[in-house]
Amino acid sequence: MDMLGSEGSSLDRGRDRGGSQYRIAIGITVCLFFLWGMANNLNDILIAHFKKAFVLTDFETSFVQQVFYFGYFIFAIPASLTMTARGYKVAIVTGLLLYGCGALLFYPAATLGQYPIFLFALFVIAAGLAFLETSANPLMTELGSAEGATRRLNWAQAANPLGAIAGILIGRNFILSGIAHDEKILAAMTSADRLAYYRSEIQAVQTPYVAIGIVVLAFAVVAALVRFPGCSTRRDDAGQDHVRFASLLGHPRLLAAVVAQFFYVGAQVGIWSFTIRYAQANVAGMSERAAADMLFVSLILFAAGRFVGSALMTRVKPTLLLACFAACSIALALVATFVGGHIGLGALVAISFFMSIQFPSIFALGVEGLGPLRRAGASLIVMAIIGGAILTGAMGYISDLTSISGAMIVPSFCFVAVLLFARFVHQRSVTS
């Protein structure tokens, strides 16, 4: 018996039954949102940690996000093709295996103390997450009515900020040491003491990531034993989907969503990547753990915004709510850029509340009406996550040239793109 290949009856039948026969599979899928939220936001801790442990510039620390989101970009289409050919189960189990193995690679990376090996491990984790996101997002939009897809995906994605919060707590309590020596103290140390300090900082990531790897691999085993919905496309159509990506160019809403998601992810990743850096630069005497607490508050607000936004969507059109949240994000990003200090930090933290619904709303609005091309369209939107690599790198470069406050001008422009997308989709829905 092919344990990975045997997936229940057609998705249409599961949809007619409200997905009741796939409750365990849906539960696992919601857990996936938690797991990749944890991985994504642990990167924000790693950026602050590696800056100290390896003595890096802001641009060099951005390599963490650059290789991570490059992994998303490279593996999004292979993930979509795997899902189309073999179904949700194979794609999800593959993603979990890659995620778990990448986390375990942190052990040799810490033992050897090599930054490039850490970057490779993060690339492998991201490859796994590309499979998970490409599978889980369309699965949640397909299981149920088309009208409720945006709201349903927002509810499922509520598990994502909970995972992000868990990631920050793990990083704050088990990775960040709270010990930061300035250049004078480091210069006064003996070579042996300085090497021991850097070595202890690097090895702090070892145990948390090994534990995460074991948990994720356990999820892979469980997912392999659970029944998932089958392919919504027929096997004889599956081969055509491999070569029909070009037909997506005829869907302007999808293409607009890809552009909007590129800029949104760039803004989100950039803001969270440099929140700790911004806090320490703008508030005198703030420790790295206190700065990490600011990131923790950001994620609490993000989670709250996800629940509030999902509830508001029962009364307000998703396009109008998305436009409102994007406009608030623009205003707050400008305050963080030009005001700074405690006020700027408060604005930067508050942005997370308004970022909450933007990713799932852009995703659901982008794939709406694609029919059998939904999965291929989903992979293009996941590829847009490369914005997290490019724009975070740009923010690191601007920060090195000017200041971390000045780098926050980048997210303000990114949210303008989201606002324009919401306006574009709303106008098309009114005129159609």
Buried (B, 14 or more C-beta within 10 A) or exposed (E): EEEBEEBBEBBEEBBEEEBEBBEBBBEBBBBBBBBBBBBBBBBBBBBBBBBBBBEBEBBBBBBBBBBBBBBBBBBBBBBBBBBBBBBBBBBBBBBBBBBBBBBBBBBEBBEEBBBEBBBBBBBBBBBBBBBBBBBBBBBBBBBBEEEBBBBBBBBBBBBBBBBBBBBBBBBBEBBBBEEBEEEEEEEEEEEEEBEEBBEEBBBBBBBBBBEBBEEBBEBBEEBBEBBBBBBBBEEEEBEEBEEEBEEBEEBEBBBBBBBBBBBBBBBBBBBBBBBBBBBBBBBEEBBBBBBBBBBBBBBBBBBBBBBBBBEBBEEEBBBBBBBBBBBBBBBBBBBBBBBBEEEBBBBBBBBBBBBBBBBBBBBBBBBBBBEBBBBBBBBBBBBBBBBBBBBBBBBBBBBBEEBBBBBBBBBBBBBBBBBBBBBBBBEEBEEE
